Amino acid sequence: MQWRTAVLAALLTGCAPTLKPPETSLASPSVAASTAVVTEDIERFWVAYDAAVATPDVAGRAALIQRLYIDPGSPGLHALMQARDYTAQSYADVITRYPKYWASVRPLTARARSAASSLEQDLATLRKLYPELRPATITYAIGAMRTGGTTLGDKVLIGAEIALTDESVDVSEFPEPMKTRLGAFFATRPIDNNGQNNVHEYVHTQQRDMADVLASRVVYEGVAEFVAEQVTGKRPPLEMYRYGPAHADAIREHFVAQMDGASTKDWLYNAPTNTFGVSDLGYYVGYEIARGYHERAADKRAALREMIQLDYGDVAAVKAFIQASGYLKP
């Protein structure tokens, strides 16, 4: 399996670039949102895992994963695989390569159902803030270590092997920089931030698709971060939220210089080998933009509706939103 730095960094913030959801009219009448939580894929994965590691035929492991895990899998699992380009061979590769990791993460994935216990209350809070909330499903499945959360259309897709972890996960088999990155991430106890992660991804199911422009991507992610904080009272305890305020002016200047381009190298889904030495500062910038827009608004509910319903594919509209937030004029 070929590891890409951008993919590894993306999973540390829980969210990575999503595939374009189906076109939906955001002007449609309000619909009472509800959710279904699917966790059955996790049990199927471990049945497949046991069969795969028990066979002396390493080359045959992918076939076992396909037959026992993927073929009977839920629509959510299949959507997760589509969104992240997972194949049976992807699973076979990571199973073979990291046995200590999988042994340590196995008991943690069993808490998927309890980890989702706050979801209905969180969605009830979100619905009060945003009555137009549309229904979505949420699936906890086992991925091939490329994301802790993503979406596809009206499906929230949680990679339990990343999202439900804590400091007990064994990273000793990982090569650098993967070992340091994931070790630091697991030390933040992602399980404790699971509610925020769920809401962040749920917000993405309500948003329109992004343009392939940095400004659009940053605002898209920042709005989801801000709304999730409004609902849960939490932000992920990641370095970008500590580094960002202390270097706000330099970050703002660099963002303004690059916001019209397509490169996310210094901002999103990246490793700390960028200009600032801190990953994913675009989430911090987007959060600050969303927060500023909300704080300036006289009608907070209307402001939240406007940011969720923003046409992220319209670069002019996104830049007007950034201007209105006050972020460009500290």
Secondary structure, DSSP 4 states (H G I P E B T S, - for coil): ----HHHHHHHHTS--PPPPPPP--TTSPP------EE-HHHHHHHHHHHHHHH-S-GGGHHHHHIIIIITT--HHHHHHHHHHT--HHHHHHHHHH-HHHHHHHHHHHTTHHHHTTTHHHHHHHHHHH-TTPPP-EEEEE--SSS-S-EEETTEEEEEHHHHT--TT---TTPPTTHHHHHHHHHHT-GGGGHHHHHHHHHHHTTSPPPPSSHHHHHHHHHHHHHHHHHHHS-----THHHHHHHTHHHHHHHHHHHTTSS--TTTSS--S-SSSSSTTHHHHHHHHHHHHHHHH-SSHHHHHHHHHS--TT-HHHHHHHHHHHTTT--
